[in-house]
């Protein structure tokens, strides 16, 4: 079996079973783009990969789809309004939604506003955001709950309906 380590809506790690086709790639967040001393363009990703000669459209905070076997990037998912994102840290860790607004604060943390499919909006730091797709199409399959956080009242009502309480 093949698994991908993702976050559930409570910010905990969860093993998520994936297909053989999906196991051939991973998503990497671009941390830095620069030119080396010998004039080779380079993109550094969140997991420490150094991708030489990346597509010129790749910018910081974008996500690239990397083939695990070859180490080459195939697709770019831009960090732009309307992109599907997952929160990786903080109080909202594991939540999935679309990027609504970016507040830039020079010298401090930039704040991002995200709206989930249920219409709930929440804010987090820009560094906590990971683009997982464009529009309504995530490039990785999501674990149970699809990144929608439920309130305590909703969780209790579902537990009562199942007969757990």
Secondary structure, DSSP 8 states (H G I E B T S, - for coil): -EEEEEE-TTS-EEEEEE-TTGGGEEEEEEEEEEE-TTS-EEEEETTS-EEES--TT--TT-EEEEETTT--EEEEE---TTEEEEE-SSTTTT-EEEEEEEE--TTS--EEEEE-TTS-EEEEEGGGEEEEEETTEESS---TTTT----HHHHHHHHHHHT--
